[in-house]
Amino acid sequence: MLEFFLDGSLPPWWVFPAAAVFAYLCGCFNGAVIISKYVLRDDVRTHGSGNAGLTNFYRTFGGPLTLVVILLDVVKAVVALLAVGWLFRITYTDAISFSGTVALWTAFAKYWAGIFCLLGHMFPCMFRFKGGKGILSGGAIAIMIDWRIALVVWGGFLILAVLTRYVSLGSCWAGASFPFATGFVYQDVLLTVLAVFIGGLILWKHRGNIVRLVQGKESKFSLHHKKS
């Protein structure tokens, strides 16, 4: 897709920042923070690892509200990618006359939205920029982009998480495998670069987990949440 950026065959310039802002704001609706802070009146970020993510929420609170957290973090990613995809479709139709580019532009819109949705999840402006690590939303983004990429990302995640009980190990696989799966499926340089950003964000947010895994100090996941 790089040739489209070089020859000026682009949608109107405002589409890119508008899509970025919308996707970021969608990502800011962090399920774990919203449910713990405004429903349970007990901010999940003050417990356990301090992370505003599904694993820490479940370990801290457990219960059926965990399903609500899952729903919120999945829905916001779905909304972000669908809305940005729609925005790109209605603006690039007349701007791009090349045959066979619609699928690539649709994929580009999803990756573009995915990056900023994850940034919103990880660094939500409405919650002092202290969010989650992006695995659940990132997994939803992978499913929205392409089932083959999702199969690689989710398949490896589930296998590693189940066999080792280290959710963080499966998460690291998800982040590391995402660019490679993208490159294999699309064989496009620009989309692969965007995938590197997405995977890199996930790995960077798990840098502490990686250190603990190497040191043998990482906590294993249990279906029984911690009692207060």
N, CA and C of each residue as an Amber inpcrd file, in Angstrom:
protein
   684
   0.8050000  -1.2150000   0.0000000   0.0000000   0.0000000   0.0000000
   0.8410000   1.2700000   0.0000000   2.1280000   1.1300000   0.1600000
   2.9890000   2.3080000   0.2380000   2.8890000   3.1800000  -1.0080000
   2.6380000   2.5490000  -2.1550000   2.5820000   3.3220000  -3.3950000
   1.4320000   4.3380000  -3.3790000   0.3620000   4.0420000  -2.6470000
  -0.7670000   4.9550000  -2.5810000  -0.4280000   6.2030000  -1.7770000
   0.4880000   6.0620000  -0.8170000   0.9140000   7.2130000  -0.0350000
   1.9270000   8.0530000  -0.8080000   2.5980000   7.4340000  -1.7450000
   3.6230000   8.1420000  -2.5000000   3.0530000   8.8800000  -3.7070000
   1.9860000   8.3370000  -4.2960000   1.4670000   8.9970000  -5.5100000
   0.2710000   9.8960000  -5.2400000  -0.0890000  10.0620000  -3.9680000
  -1.1620000  10.9950000  -3.6120000  -2.5620000  10.4590000  -3.7450000
  -2.7030000   9.1570000  -3.9950000  -4.0370000   8.5690000  -4.1360000
  -4.5940000   8.2120000  -2.7600000  -4.9350000   9.2210000  -1.9920000
  -5.3620000   9.0430000  -0.6090000  -6.7420000   9.6260000  -0.3720000
  -7.4190000   9.1380000   0.6750000  -8.6610000   9.7960000   1.0830000
  -8.3410000  11.1880000   1.6090000  -9.3320000  12.0410000   1.8380000
  -9.0870000  13.3650000   2.4130000  -8.2700000  13.2530000   3.7000000
  -7.3500000  14.1850000   3.9170000  -6.4020000  14.0850000   5.0270000
  -7.0720000  14.0100000   6.3850000  -8.2520000  14.6480000   6.5300000
  -8.8860000  14.7190000   7.8500000  -9.3860000  13.3720000   8.3440000
  -9.5020000  12.4030000   7.4290000  -9.9990000  11.0870000   7.8180000
  -9.0710000  10.4310000   8.8390000  -7.7690000  10.5970000   8.6520000
  -6.8070000   9.9140000   9.5230000  -6.8620000  10.4090000  10.9650000
  -6.7580000  11.7160000  11.2300000  -6.8690000  12.1650000  12.6290000
  -8.2500000  11.9580000  13.2190000  -9.3110000  12.1210000  12.3940000
 -10.6660000  11.9190000  12.9040000 -10.8630000  10.4750000  13.3430000
 -10.3970000   9.5520000  12.5280000 -10.5050000   8.1290000  12.8710000
  -9.6730000   7.8070000  14.1030000  -8.4810000   8.3990000  14.1930000
  -7.5990000   8.1520000  15.3310000  -8.2310000   8.6220000  16.6340000
  -8.8050000   9.8240000  16.6230000  -9.4250000  10.3780000  17.8360000
 -10.6240000   9.5380000  18.2590000 -11.4640000   9.1720000  17.2980000
 -12.6430000   8.3750000  17.6280000 -12.2440000   7.0220000  18.2170000
 -11.2880000   6.3420000  17.5760000 -10.8630000   5.0300000  18.0590000
 -10.2180000   5.1390000  19.4370000  -9.4300000   6.1930000  19.6430000
  -8.8030000   6.3910000  20.9530000  -9.8590000   6.5740000  22.0400000
 -10.8600000   7.3970000  21.7800000 -11.9120000   7.6420000  22.7730000
 -12.7080000   6.3740000  23.0580000 -12.9270000   5.5580000  22.0340000
 -13.5710000   4.2640000  22.2600000 -12.7260000   3.4150000  23.2030000
 -11.4260000   3.3880000  22.9550000 -10.5320000   2.5960000  23.7870000
 -10.4870000   3.0500000  25.2310000 -10.7640000   4.3350000  25.4690000
 -10.7050000   4.8870000  26.8290000 -11.7740000   4.3170000  27.7500000
 -12.8250000   3.7270000  27.1770000 -13.8700000   3.1340000  28.0140000
 -13.3920000   1.7780000  28.5310000 -12.5330000   1.8380000  29.5430000
 -11.9240000   0.6380000  30.1150000 -12.9270000  -0.0810000  31.0180000
 -13.2740000  -1.3030000  30.6310000 -14.2820000  -2.0510000  31.3630000
 -13.9360000  -2.2990000  32.8140000 -12.6910000  -2.6930000  33.0830000
 -12.2820000  -3.0040000  34.4570000 -12.3530000  -1.7760000  35.3570000
 -11.9490000  -0.6240000  34.8410000 -11.9870000   0.6070000  35.6380000
 -13.4220000   1.0640000  35.8570000 -14.2210000   1.0610000  34.7970000
 -15.5950000   1.5360000  34.8950000 -16.4030000   0.7050000  35.8930000
 -16.3120000  -0.6220000  35.7820000 -17.0940000  -1.4910000  36.6650000
 -16.5870000  -1.4180000  38.1020000 -15.2630000  -1.4490000  38.2800000
 -14.7310000  -1.4460000  39.6480000 -14.9150000  -0.0980000  40.3320000
 -14.7020000   0.9730000  39.5930000 -14.7260000   2.3070000  40.1940000
 -16.1340000   2.8390000  40.3840000 -17.0150000   2.6110000  39.4130000
 -18.3330000   3.2260000  39.4610000 -19.4590000   2.2680000  39.8700000
 -19.2240000   0.9700000  39.7630000 -20.2300000   0.0000000  40.2010000
 -19.8530000  -0.5850000  41.5630000 -18.6250000  -1.0750000  41.6790000
 -18.1660000  -1.6740000  42.9340000 -17.5860000  -0.6520000  43.9030000
 -17.3440000   0.5640000  43.4060000 -16.7780000   1.6430000  44.2340000
 -15.4420000   1.2330000  44.8490000 -14.6430000   0.4940000  44.0750000
 -13.3560000   0.0150000  44.5740000 -12.4300000  -0.1710000  43.3680000
 -11.6740000   0.8590000  43.0320000 -10.8490000   0.8920000  41.8230000
  -9.9020000  -0.3010000  41.7600000 -10.0240000  -1.0760000  40.6950000
  -9.1960000  -2.2720000  40.5220000  -7.7150000  -1.9340000  40.4890000
  -7.3880000  -0.7090000  40.1290000  -5.9760000  -0.3030000  40.0300000
  -5.3090000  -0.1380000  41.3870000  -6.0870000  -0.2510000  42.4560000
  -5.5210000  -0.1950000  43.8050000  -5.3140000  -1.5930000  44.3800000
  -5.5230000  -2.6010000  43.5560000  -5.3970000  -3.9860000  44.0150000
  -4.3950000  -4.7580000  43.1480000  -3.8900000  -5.8240000  43.7090000
  -3.0560000  -6.7650000  42.9600000  -1.9100000  -6.1160000  42.2160000
  -1.8760000  -6.3700000  40.9070000  -0.8060000  -5.8450000  40.0660000
  -0.9690000  -4.3660000  39.7770000  -2.1480000  -3.8130000  40.0980000
  -2.4130000  -2.4090000  39.7830000  -2.8260000  -2.1930000  38.3510000
  -2.9650000  -3.2840000  37.6010000  -3.3190000  -3.1880000  36.1910000
  -4.8330000  -3.1470000  36.0260000  -5.2910000  -2.3040000  35.1110000
  -6.7300000  -2.1880000  34.8450000  -7.1210000  -3.1340000  33.7250000
  -6.9170000  -4.4180000  33.9520000  -7.2080000  -5.4100000  32.9400000
  -8.0850000  -6.5230000  33.4640000  -8.4820000  -7.4100000  32.5770000
  -9.4010000  -8.4860000  32.9310000  -8.8200000  -9.4220000  33.9850000
  -7.5560000  -9.8180000  33.8360000  -6.9590000 -10.7750000  34.7640000
  -6.9340000 -10.2270000  36.1820000  -6.4850000  -8.9960000  36.3350000
  -6.4310000  -8.4030000  37.6740000  -7.8250000  -8.1950000  38.2430000
  -8.7820000  -7.8440000  37.3810000 -10.1650000  -7.6720000  37.8420000
 -10.7060000  -8.9970000  38.3580000 -10.4800000 -10.0750000  37.6090000
 -11.0010000 -11.3750000  38.0230000 -10.3340000 -11.8440000  39.3050000
  -9.0170000 -11.6650000  39.3850000  -8.3110000 -12.0820000  40.5900000
  -8.7860000 -11.3080000  41.8150000  -9.1690000 -10.0760000  41.6030000
  -9.5640000  -9.2130000  42.7250000 -11.0300000  -9.3820000  43.1030000
 -11.9080000  -9.3630000  42.1060000 -13.3350000  -9.3510000  42.3880000
 -14.0680000 -10.6280000  41.9870000 -13.6530000 -11.2510000  40.8720000
 -14.3600000 -12.4130000  40.3800000 -15.8110000 -12.0890000  40.0650000
 -16.6560000 -13.1080000  40.0630000 -18.0810000 -12.8880000  39.9250000
 -18.5370000 -12.6010000  38.5090000 -19.8620000 -12.4800000  38.3320000
 -20.4550000 -12.2680000  37.0040000 -20.0880000 -10.9310000  36.3690000
 -19.6610000  -9.9520000  37.1890000 -19.2880000  -8.6680000  36.6090000
 -18.0520000  -8.7880000  35.7170000 -17.3100000  -9.8780000  35.8780000
 -16.1730000 -10.1300000  34.9840000 -16.6550000 -10.2300000  33.5390000
 -17.8280000 -10.8160000  33.3520000 -18.4010000 -10.9390000  32.0030000
 -18.7540000  -9.5750000  31.4300000 -19.1590000  -8.6590000  32.3030000
 -19.4750000  -7.2990000  31.8530000 -18.2010000  -6.5960000  31.3900000
 -17.1060000  -6.8110000  32.1320000 -15.8120000  -6.2410000  31.7410000
 -15.4080000  -6.7650000  30.3670000 -15.5560000  -8.0620000  30.1700000
 -15.2360000  -8.6670000  28.8680000 -16.0760000  -8.0270000  27.7720000
 -17.3670000  -7.9040000  28.0250000 -18.2760000  -7.3460000  27.0270000
 -17.8990000  -5.9140000  26.6580000 -17.6020000  -5.0910000  27.6620000
 -17.2560000  -3.6910000  27.4030000 -15.9780000  -3.5760000  26.5800000
 -14.9530000  -4.3640000  26.9340000 -13.6740000  -4.2550000  26.2330000
 -13.7280000  -4.8210000  24.8180000 -14.6190000  -5.7790000  24.6020000
 -14.7830000  -6.3230000  23.2520000 -15.6200000  -5.3730000  22.4010000
 -16.7290000  -4.8900000  22.9640000 -17.6380000  -4.0300000  22.2070000
 -16.9520000  -2.7460000  21.7640000 -16.1350000  -2.1420000  22.6380000
 -15.4910000  -0.8840000  22.2540000 -14.5530000  -1.0830000  21.0670000
 -13.8680000  -2.2420000  21.0140000 -12.9880000  -2.5230000  19.8800000
 -13.8030000  -2.7380000  18.6140000 -14.9160000  -3.4570000  18.7390000
 -15.7830000  -3.7090000  17.5880000 -16.3470000  -2.3990000  17.0480000
 -16.8260000  -1.5400000  17.9400000 -17.3870000  -0.2490000  17.5270000
 -16.3300000   0.6080000  16.8340000 -15.1290000   0.6590000  17.4240000
 -14.0530000   1.4740000  16.8570000 -13.7150000   1.0320000  15.4420000
 -13.5420000  -0.2710000  15.2340000 -13.1370000  -0.7680000  13.9220000
 -14.2480000  -0.6540000  12.8980000 -15.4890000  -0.9100000  13.3170000
 -16.6050000  -0.7910000  12.3730000 -16.8140000   0.6560000  11.9480000
 -16.7660000   1.5660000  12.9110000 -17.0100000   2.9810000  12.6010000
 -15.9030000   3.5520000  11.7230000 -14.6580000   3.2290000  12.0410000
 -13.5460000   3.7360000  11.2340000 -13.5720000   3.1120000   9.8430000
 -13.9160000   1.8370000   9.7730000 -14.0460000   1.1920000   8.4640000
 -15.0980000   1.8640000   7.6090000 -16.2240000   2.2010000   8.2340000
 -17.2920000   2.9100000   7.5200000 -16.8180000   4.2840000   7.0570000
 -16.0930000   4.9970000   7.9350000 -15.6030000   6.3250000   7.5820000
 -14.6580000   6.2710000   6.3860000 -13.7770000   5.2900000   6.3790000
 -12.8570000   5.1540000   5.2530000 -13.6000000   4.7750000   3.9730000
 -14.5950000   3.9170000   4.1020000 -15.3240000   3.4800000   2.9000000
 -16.0220000   4.6310000   2.2110000 -16.6480000   5.5000000   2.9940000
 -17.4150000   6.5780000   2.3590000 -16.5300000   7.7040000   1.8470000
 -15.2460000   7.7130000   2.2370000 -14.3690000   8.7900000   1.7800000
 -13.3390000   8.3440000   0.7440000 -12.9550000   7.0540000   0.7410000
 -11.9300000   6.6570000  -0.2280000 -12.5270000   6.1670000  -1.5420000
 -13.8460000   5.9800000  -1.6100000 -14.4620000   5.4320000  -2.8180000
 -14.1010000   6.2420000  -4.0680000 -14.1720000   7.5730000  -3.9600000
 -13.8650000   8.4170000  -5.1180000 -12.3850000   8.7720000  -5.1990000
 -11.6710000   8.6070000  -4.0750000 -10.2720000   9.0200000  -4.0550000
  -9.3490000   7.9700000  -4.6450000  -9.7580000   6.7060000  -4.5920000
  -8.8930000   5.6260000  -5.0640000  -9.5570000   4.9200000  -6.2400000
  -8.8880000   4.9370000  -7.3560000  -9.4700000   4.3530000  -8.5630000
  -8.8060000   3.0350000  -8.9420000  -7.8110000   2.6070000  -8.1510000
  -7.1060000   1.3730000  -8.4860000  -7.9860000   0.1600000  -8.2130000
  -7.9120000  -0.8020000  -9.1060000  -8.6850000  -2.0270000  -8.9070000
  -7.9950000  -2.8920000  -7.8530000  -8.7830000  -3.5790000  -7.0740000
  -8.2350000  -4.5010000  -6.0870000  -7.7080000  -3.8630000  -4.8230000
  -7.9910000  -2.5850000  -4.5960000  -7.4340000  -1.9290000  -3.4050000
  -8.4330000  -1.8040000  -2.2640000  -9.6990000  -2.1110000  -2.5140000
 -10.7050000  -1.9370000  -1.4710000 -10.3950000  -2.7980000  -0.2580000
 -10.0130000  -4.0450000  -0.4780000  -9.7150000  -4.9490000   0.6300000
  -8.5390000  -4.4390000   1.4530000  -7.5140000  -3.9070000   0.7740000
  -6.3510000  -3.3870000   1.4960000  -6.7130000  -2.1470000   2.2990000
  -7.5350000  -1.2800000   1.7070000  -7.9280000  -0.0790000   2.4270000
  -8.8310000  -0.4080000   3.6070000  -9.6600000  -1.4210000   3.4690000
 -10.4940000  -1.8690000   4.5830000  -9.6250000  -2.3990000   5.7050000
  -8.6080000  -3.1820000   5.3340000  -7.6810000  -3.7000000   6.3340000
  -6.8940000  -2.5670000   6.9810000  -6.4570000  -1.6010000   6.1790000
  -5.7140000  -0.4630000   6.7230000  -6.5580000   0.2840000   7.7480000
  -7.8380000   0.4880000   7.4410000  -8.7300000   1.1890000   8.3650000
  -8.8180000   0.4490000   9.6910000  -8.8720000  -0.8790000   9.6390000
  -8.9660000  -1.6790000  10.8620000  -7.6830000  -1.5950000  11.6790000
  -6.5480000  -1.6650000  11.0100000  -5.2760000  -1.5640000  11.7320000
  -5.1040000  -0.1660000  12.3270000  -5.4650000   0.8370000  11.5630000
  -5.3700000   2.2220000  12.0400000  -6.2310000   2.4170000  13.2910000
  -7.4680000   1.9350000  13.2150000  -8.3600000   2.0280000  14.3680000
  -7.8430000   1.1930000  15.5260000  -7.2940000   0.0290000  15.2260000
  -6.8010000  -0.8610000  16.2660000  -5.6900000  -0.2450000  17.0870000
  -4.7710000   0.4320000  16.4230000  -3.6640000   1.0750000  17.1350000
  -4.1740000   2.0820000  18.1430000  -5.0760000   2.9490000  17.7170000
  -5.5250000   4.0280000  18.5980000  -6.5340000   3.5420000  19.6400000
  -7.2710000   2.5020000  19.3120000  -8.1490000   1.9020000  20.3130000
  -7.3100000   1.3080000  21.4440000  -6.2320000   0.6420000  21.0900000
  -5.3340000   0.0810000  22.1040000  -4.6710000   1.1800000  22.9290000
  -4.2680000   2.2570000  22.2650000  -3.6760000   3.3780000  22.9980000
  -4.6750000   3.9450000  24.0020000  -5.9420000   4.0220000  23.6020000
  -6.9550000   4.4970000  24.5230000  -7.1610000   3.5540000  25.6870000
  -7.1210000   2.2560000  25.4190000  -7.2780000   1.2600000  26.4750000
  -6.1060000   1.2990000  27.4520000  -4.9190000   1.4410000  26.9080000
  -3.7150000   1.4240000  27.7440000  -3.4710000   2.7470000  28.4590000
  -3.8120000   3.8460000  27.7800000  -3.5580000   5.1790000  28.3430000
  -4.8190000   6.0430000  28.2410000  -5.8620000   5.6930000  29.0010000
  -7.1290000   6.4330000  28.9140000  -7.0380000   7.8220000  29.5350000
  -7.3490000   8.8380000  28.7500000  -7.2410000  10.2170000  29.2330000
  -8.2070000  10.4820000  30.3790000  -9.3320000   9.7890000  30.4240000
 -10.3350000  10.0300000  31.4690000 -10.0110000   9.3030000  32.7710000
  -8.9900000   8.4400000  32.7450000  -8.6070000   7.7040000  33.9520000
  -7.1220000   7.8810000  34.2600000  -6.6560000   9.1140000  34.0960000
  -5.2670000   9.4820000  34.4200000  -4.2410000   8.6510000  33.6330000
  -4.6170000   8.2380000  32.4320000  -3.7150000   7.5300000  31.5120000
  -3.1870000   6.2200000  32.1040000  -3.9410000   5.6440000  33.0160000
  -3.5420000   4.3870000  33.6370000  -4.5850000   3.3340000  33.3060000
  -4.3010000   2.5360000  32.2640000  -5.2590000   1.5520000  31.7930000
  -4.7410000   0.1330000  31.8370000  -5.2620000  -0.6790000  30.9320000
  -4.9000000  -2.0880000  30.9000000  -3.7910000  -2.4040000  29.9200000
  -3.5990000  -3.7030000  29.6880000  -2.4910000  -4.1500000  28.8380000
  -2.9310000  -4.5320000  27.4320000  -4.2290000  -4.5080000  27.1760000
  -4.7070000  -4.5990000  25.8040000  -4.9360000  -5.9700000  25.2180000
  -4.8780000  -7.0290000  26.0260000  -5.0140000  -8.3610000  25.4540000
  -6.4320000  -8.6480000  24.9810000  -7.4200000  -8.3730000  25.8200000
  -8.7970000  -8.6600000  25.4310000  -9.2250000  -7.8080000  24.2430000
  -8.9740000  -6.5000000  24.3180000  -9.3160000  -5.6200000  23.1930000
  -8.4790000  -5.9660000  21.9710000  -7.1970000  -6.2750000  22.1930000
  -6.3340000  -6.6580000  21.0840000  -6.8000000  -7.9360000  20.4130000
  -7.2810000  -8.8860000  21.2310000  -7.8150000 -10.1220000  20.6630000
  -9.0580000  -9.8770000  19.8440000  -9.9150000  -8.9650000  20.3170000
 -11.1120000  -8.6110000  19.5560000 -10.7230000  -7.9370000  18.2420000
  -9.6910000  -7.0940000  18.2820000  -9.2060000  -6.4230000  17.0810000
  -8.7030000  -7.4480000  16.0640000  -7.9700000  -8.4570000  16.5460000
  -7.4660000  -9.5030000  15.6580000  -8.6040000 -10.2430000  14.9710000
  -9.6570000 -10.5510000  15.7260000 -10.8190000 -11.2330000  15.1460000
 -11.4890000 -10.3580000  14.0910000 -11.5910000  -9.0710000  14.3680000
 -12.2320000  -8.1480000  13.4330000 -11.4200000  -7.9890000  12.1460000
 -10.1030000  -8.1100000  12.2580000  -9.2400000  -7.8980000  11.0920000
  -9.2870000  -9.0900000  10.1470000  -8.9910000 -10.2770000  10.6660000
  -8.9550000 -11.4650000   9.8070000  -8.9560000 -12.7150000  10.6770000
  -9.7930000 -13.6730000  10.3480000  -9.9080000 -14.8840000  11.1660000
  -8.6120000 -15.6800000  11.2130000  -7.8070000 -15.6030000  10.1510000
  -6.5550000 -16.3580000  10.1360000  -5.5470000 -15.7690000  11.1130000
  -5.5090000 -14.4370000  11.1750000  -4.6440000 -13.7800000  12.1490000
  -5.1300000 -14.0870000  13.5600000  -6.4430000 -14.0430000  13.7480000
  -7.0150000 -14.3510000  15.0620000  -6.7080000 -15.7840000  15.4790000
  -6.7130000 -16.7030000  14.5190000  -6.4330000 -18.1060000  14.8230000
  -5.0170000 -18.2710000  15.3620000  -4.0660000 -17.5950000  14.7350000
  -2.6770000 -17.6670000  15.1930000  -2.5210000 -17.0200000  16.5690000
  -3.0760000 -15.8160000  16.7110000  -2.9300000 -15.0520000  17.9540000
  -3.6340000 -15.7460000  19.1150000  -4.9230000 -16.0630000  18.9110000
  -5.7040000 -16.6770000  19.9790000  -5.3100000 -18.1200000  20.2320000
  -4.9910000 -18.8460000  19.1550000  -4.6040000 -20.2460000  19.3150000
  -3.3730000 -20.3870000  20.1870000  -2.3290000 -19.6130000  19.8680000
  -1.1150000 -19.6610000  20.6680000  -1.3340000 -19.1820000  22.0920000
  -2.1470000 -18.1270000  22.2180000  -2.4470000 -17.5950000  23.5480000
  -3.1060000 -18.6570000  24.4270000  -4.1440000 -19.3080000  23.9100000
  -4.8810000 -20.2910000  24.6930000  -4.0330000 -21.4990000  25.0310000
  -3.2560000 -21.9760000  24.0720000  -2.4040000 -23.1430000  24.3240000
  -1.3950000 -22.8520000  25.4260000  -0.7000000 -21.7270000  25.3170000
   0.3130000 -21.3830000  26.3170000  -0.2990000 -21.0830000  27.6750000
  -1.4220000 -20.3430000  27.6750000  -2.0620000 -19.9840000  28.9440000
  -2.6010000 -21.2130000  29.6690000  -3.1750000 -22.1550000  28.9100000
  -3.7390000 -23.3610000  29.5260000  -2.6410000 -24.3000000  30.0080000
  -1.6260000 -24.5050000  29.1860000  -0.5700000 -25.4560000  29.5410000
   0.3280000 -24.9600000  30.6660000   0.6190000 -23.6670000  30.6690000
   1.5500000 -23.1290000  31.6640000   0.8630000 -22.3860000  32.7940000
  -0.4070000 -21.9610000  32.5840000  -1.1760000 -21.1330000  33.5130000
  -0.5580000 -19.7450000  33.6840000   0.3240000 -19.3790000  32.7530000
   0.8560000 -18.0150000  32.7070000   0.0930000 -17.2540000  31.6260000
  -0.8630000 -16.4330000  32.0350000  -1.6090000 -15.6360000  31.0650000
  -0.6710000 -14.6830000  30.3320000   0.3100000 -14.1770000  31.0520000
   1.2520000 -13.2240000  30.4590000   2.0890000 -13.8670000  29.3510000
   2.3800000 -15.1490000  29.4740000   3.1480000 -15.8330000  28.4330000
   2.3300000 -15.9300000  27.1550000   1.0560000 -16.2810000  27.3050000
   0.1740000 -16.2940000  26.1440000   0.0030000 -14.9170000  25.5500000
  -0.0230000 -13.8990000  26.4170000  -0.1560000 -12.5190000  25.9500000
   1.0550000 -12.0860000  25.1320000   2.2330000 -12.4940000  25.5970000
   3.4570000 -12.1660000  24.8620000   3.4690000 -12.8410000  23.4910000
   2.9710000 -14.0730000  23.4470000   2.8380000 -14.7380000  22.1480000
   1.9170000 -13.9410000  21.2250000   0.8010000 -13.4830000  21.7800000
  -0.1550000 -12.7270000  20.9750000   0.4940000 -11.4870000  20.3750000
   1.2350000 -10.7400000  21.1970000   1.8840000  -9.5310000  20.7100000
   2.9750000  -9.8160000  19.6950000   3.7670000 -10.8500000  19.9660000
   4.8950000 -11.1620000  19.0820000   4.4430000 -11.7770000  17.7610000
   3.3760000 -12.5740000  17.8000000   2.9400000 -13.2790000  16.5920000
   2.0950000 -12.4170000  15.6620000   1.5220000 -11.3560000  16.1960000
   0.6090000 -10.5280000  15.4040000   1.2550000  -9.9730000  14.1270000
   2.4500000  -9.3790000  14.1930000   3.0550000  -8.8710000  12.9480000
   3.3780000  -9.9720000  11.9530000   3.8350000 -11.1250000  12.4460000
   4.1880000 -12.2160000  11.5420000   2.9400000 -12.7730000  10.8580000
   1.8560000 -12.9110000  11.6160000   0.6060000 -13.3950000  11.0260000
   0.0850000 -12.3960000   9.9920000   0.2240000 -11.1030000  10.2870000
  -0.2040000 -10.0670000   9.3430000   0.6050000 -10.1330000   8.0580000
   1.9160000 -10.2500000   8.1990000   2.7760000 -10.3290000   7.0270000
   2.4530000 -11.5360000   6.1600000   2.1330000 -12.6580000   6.8040000
   1.8230000 -13.8800000   6.0590000   0.4890000 -13.7570000   5.3290000
  -0.5150000 -13.1880000   5.9990000  -1.8570000 -13.1090000   5.4230000
  -1.9430000 -12.0590000   4.3180000  -1.4170000 -10.8630000   4.5820000
  -1.5940000  -9.7520000   3.6460000  -0.3910000  -9.5170000   2.7240000
   0.7880000  -9.9120000   3.1880000   2.0120000  -9.6930000   2.4080000
   2.1060000  -8.2470000   1.9300000   1.8600000  -7.3470000   2.8670000
   1.8770000  -5.9160000   2.5830000   2.7550000  -5.2250000   3.6200000
   3.6820000  -4.4030000   3.1620000   4.6590000  -3.7870000   4.0530000
   3.9900000  -2.8430000   5.0560000   3.1100000  -1.9870000   4.5570000
   2.5010000  -0.9840000   5.4320000   1.6430000  -1.6350000   6.5210000
   0.8370000  -2.6120000   6.1480000   0.0030000  -3.2880000   7.1370000
   0.8540000  -4.0280000   8.1610000   1.9630000  -4.5830000   7.7080000
   2.8660000  -5.2700000   8.6380000   3.4970000  -4.2880000   9.6100000
   3.8390000  -3.0990000   9.1280000   4.3960000  -2.0630000  10.0070000
   3.3720000  -1.6640000  11.0690000   2.1180000  -1.4870000  10.6590000
   1.0720000  -1.1540000  11.6170000   0.8840000  -2.2800000  12.6290000
   1.0040000  -3.5150000  12.1540000   0.8880000  -4.6650000  13.0530000
   2.0300000  -4.7030000  14.0580000   3.2050000  -4.2520000  13.6410000
   4.3500000  -4.1760000  14.5610000   4.0380000  -3.2040000  15.6980000
   3.3800000  -2.0840000  15.3680000   2.9940000  -1.1240000  16.4030000
   2.0260000  -1.7640000  17.3980000   1.0390000  -2.4860000  16.8830000
   0.0550000  -3.1190000  17.7560000   0.7160000  -4.1740000  18.6390000
   1.4780000  -5.0530000  18.0130000   2.1660000  -6.0860000  18.7850000
   3.1880000  -5.5070000  19.7450000   3.8700000  -4.4440000  19.3010000
   4.8640000  -3.8030000  20.1530000   4.2550000  -3.1640000  21.3820000
   3.0670000  -2.5550000  21.2270000   2.3790000  -1.9680000  22.3660000
   2.0570000  -3.0270000  23.4160000   1.5800000  -4.1780000  22.9610000
   1.2300000  -5.2530000  23.8840000   2.4680000  -5.7840000  24.6020000
   3.5460000  -5.9880000  23.8610000   4.7730000  -6.4790000  24.4850000
   5.3460000  -5.4580000  25.4610000   5.2940000  -4.1780000  25.0990000
   5.8270000  -3.1430000  25.9860000   5.0490000  -3.0790000  27.2860000
   3.7190000  -3.2310000  27.2000000   2.8930000  -3.2120000  28.4110000
   3.1340000  -4.4500000  29.2770000   3.7010000  -5.4870000  28.6850000
   3.9890000  -6.7090000  29.4300000   5.4690000  -6.8470000  29.7880000
   6.2080000  -5.7600000  29.6910000   7.6480000  -5.8380000  29.9520000
   7.9370000  -6.3110000  31.3780000   7.1390000  -5.8700000  32.3440000
   7.3260000  -6.3230000  33.7170000   7.0510000  -7.8080000  33.8590000
   6.0190000  -8.2910000  33.1630000   5.7030000  -9.7220000  33.1870000
   6.8310000 -10.5430000  32.5780000   7.4280000 -10.0080000  31.5030000
   8.5280000 -10.7170000  30.8410000   9.6990000 -10.8770000  31.7940000
  10.0110000  -9.8210000  32.5270000  11.1120000  -9.8880000  33.5060000
  10.8000000 -10.9340000  34.5720000   9.5770000 -10.9410000  35.0880000
   9.2010000 -11.9100000  36.1200000   9.1760000 -13.3370000  35.5830000
   8.7870000 -13.5080000  34.3100000   8.8200000 -14.8390000  33.7050000
  10.2400000 -15.3650000  33.6350000  11.1590000 -14.5080000  33.2270000
  12.5680000 -14.8960000  33.1380000  13.1230000 -15.2350000  34.5210000
  12.6990000 -14.4860000  35.5210000  13.1810000 -14.6910000  36.8920000
  12.4360000 -15.8010000  37.6210000  11.3730000 -16.3170000  37.0150000
  10.5850000 -17.3600000  37.6480000   9.6870000 -16.8480000  38.7590000
   9.3330000 -15.5700000  38.7190000   8.5270000 -14.9560000  39.7850000
   7.1060000 -14.5850000  39.3340000   6.7610000 -14.9230000  38.1260000
   5.4430000 -14.5590000  37.6150000   4.3540000 -15.4050000  38.2680000
   3.2070000 -14.7810000  38.5770000   2.0960000 -15.4860000  39.2030000
   1.3190000 -16.2860000  38.1590000   0.9060000 -17.4850000  38.5520000
   0.0950000 -18.3010000  37.6570000  -1.3810000 -17.9920000  37.8560000
  -2.1380000 -18.1620000  36.7800000  -3.5690000 -17.8560000  36.8240000
  -4.3250000 -18.9630000  37.5420000  -5.3190000 -18.5740000  38.3410000
  -6.1740000 -19.5240000  39.0310000  -7.6290000 -19.1330000  38.8060000
  -8.4970000 -20.1320000  38.7170000  -9.9160000 -19.8510000  38.5340000
 -10.5670000 -19.3350000  39.8060000  -9.8430000 -19.4160000  40.9150000
 -10.3780000 -18.9210000  42.1820000  -9.8030000 -17.5300000  42.4480000
 -10.6850000 -16.5220000  42.5070000 -10.2000000 -15.1700000  42.7370000
  -9.8880000 -14.9840000  44.2020000  -9.0630000 -13.9900000  44.4830000
  -8.6370000 -13.7040000  45.8520000  -9.7840000 -13.1290000  46.6660000
  -9.9480000 -13.6570000  47.8640000 -10.9710000 -13.1570000  48.7690000
 -10.4660000 -11.9070000  49.4780000 -11.3630000 -10.9520000  49.7150000
 -10.9960000  -9.7440000  50.4340000 -10.8960000 -10.0420000  51.9110000
